[in-house]
Each structure stands twice: as C-alpha cells, then as structure tokens.
Amino acid sequence: MTSLPEDSDSTGSPSRSDAGEAPKIVCARCGTAADGPRPMWTCSVEDGTRHYFCDDCARVNLSAIEGRLDSAWW
C-alpha cells in the first residue's frame, strides 16, 4: 500500500523539531530521509504501527516476495 505519511507512528515515523519544522520521514529499512515532508513511499502496518519504505527498499522487498510466489499470483 502506498500512502501519504501524515500521521505516522513507527520507527520510520516523522518527528517534529522544536523549531516547528515539517516532520521528516525516514525509511524503516535503510534509514534514508525523505526529500520532503510528504513522499509517496510504501507504507506497511505491522502490529498496528506504520512503517514507511523508500522506493528502492520497497522495490527490492516486493521483488523478493514475488520471487517466492507461484507464477499464478503475478
């Protein structure tokens, strides 16, 4: 699922600075920070917590998942 990270609550969640800046989104897998406050990254909800993944990490993970599925699934 791809989503706009408005109300994130995970390790890859936005955090506001004391200066009132827009929240920074960080990839939960590699730690890459988003260029802007609202990237179009993949969002995963695990145990009720949102995790955001950058395009590169999402692509690698999805390829690994597809590689384990029977061809009927893709």
LUMDOMI-482040 format. One record per residue (C-alpha): x, y, z. Coordinates in Angstrom, 2 decimals. Layout:
# residues N
{{X; Y; Z}} ...
END
This chain:
# residues 74
{{0.00; 0.00; 0.00}} {{1.33; 3.43; -0.89}} {{0.20; 6.30; 1.27}} {{0.97; 9.82; 2.31}} {{2.61; 9.75; 5.72}} {{0.51; 12.23; 7.65}} {{0.06; 10.50; 10.99}} {{2.93; 8.07; 11.18}} {{3.64; 6.21; 14.38}} {{6.58; 3.92; 13.61}} {{10.33; 3.83; 13.81}} {{10.33; 5.28; 10.31}} {{7.93; 7.93; 11.52}} {{8.16; 11.66; 11.19}} {{9.44; 13.64; 14.11}} {{8.90; 17.32; 14.63}} {{11.77; 19.51; 15.64}} {{11.46; 22.12; 18.35}} {{11.56; 24.79; 15.61}} {{8.16; 23.61; 14.33}} {{9.52; 22.27; 11.05}} {{7.57; 19.78; 8.96}} {{8.09; 16.17; 10.05}} {{10.91; 14.20; 8.41}} {{10.04; 10.74; 7.10}} {{12.78; 8.10; 7.36}} {{12.84; 4.69; 5.64}} {{12.30; 1.97; 8.26}} {{14.72; -0.36; 6.44}} {{17.71; 1.72; 5.30}} {{17.25; 4.99; 7.21}} {{17.15; 7.23; 4.13}} {{15.44; 10.53; 4.90}} {{12.76; 11.75; 2.50}} {{13.46; 14.86; 0.45}} {{10.22; 16.49; 1.54}} {{7.71; 16.08; 4.34}} {{5.22; 14.04; 2.23}} {{6.93; 11.46; -0.01}} {{4.96; 8.85; -1.95}} {{6.58; 5.88; -0.24}} {{5.26; 2.42; 0.55}} {{3.54; 2.17; 3.91}} {{3.25; -1.05; 5.87}} {{1.24; -1.51; 9.06}} {{2.83; -4.13; 11.29}} {{1.39; -4.87; 14.72}} {{-0.61; -1.64; 14.50}} {{2.46; 0.51; 13.76}} {{3.10; 2.26; 10.44}} {{6.45; 1.77; 8.73}} {{7.50; 3.69; 5.62}} {{9.86; 2.31; 2.99}} {{11.71; 4.29; 0.31}} {{11.24; 3.37; -3.34}} {{14.49; 1.37; -3.51}} {{13.77; -0.72; -0.40}} {{10.15; -1.31; -1.44}} {{11.25; -2.44; -4.91}} {{13.82; -4.91; -3.50}} {{11.36; -6.29; -0.95}} {{8.50; -6.66; -3.44}} {{10.79; -8.43; -5.92}} {{11.83; -10.87; -3.17}} {{8.19; -11.54; -2.28}} {{7.18; -12.07; -5.92}} {{10.13; -14.42; -6.40}} {{8.68; -16.77; -3.76}} {{5.16; -16.82; -5.24}} {{3.85; -19.24; -7.83}} {{3.51; -17.63; -11.24}} {{-0.27; -17.76; -10.94}} {{-0.06; -14.99; -8.32}} {{1.69; -12.50; -10.61}} 
END
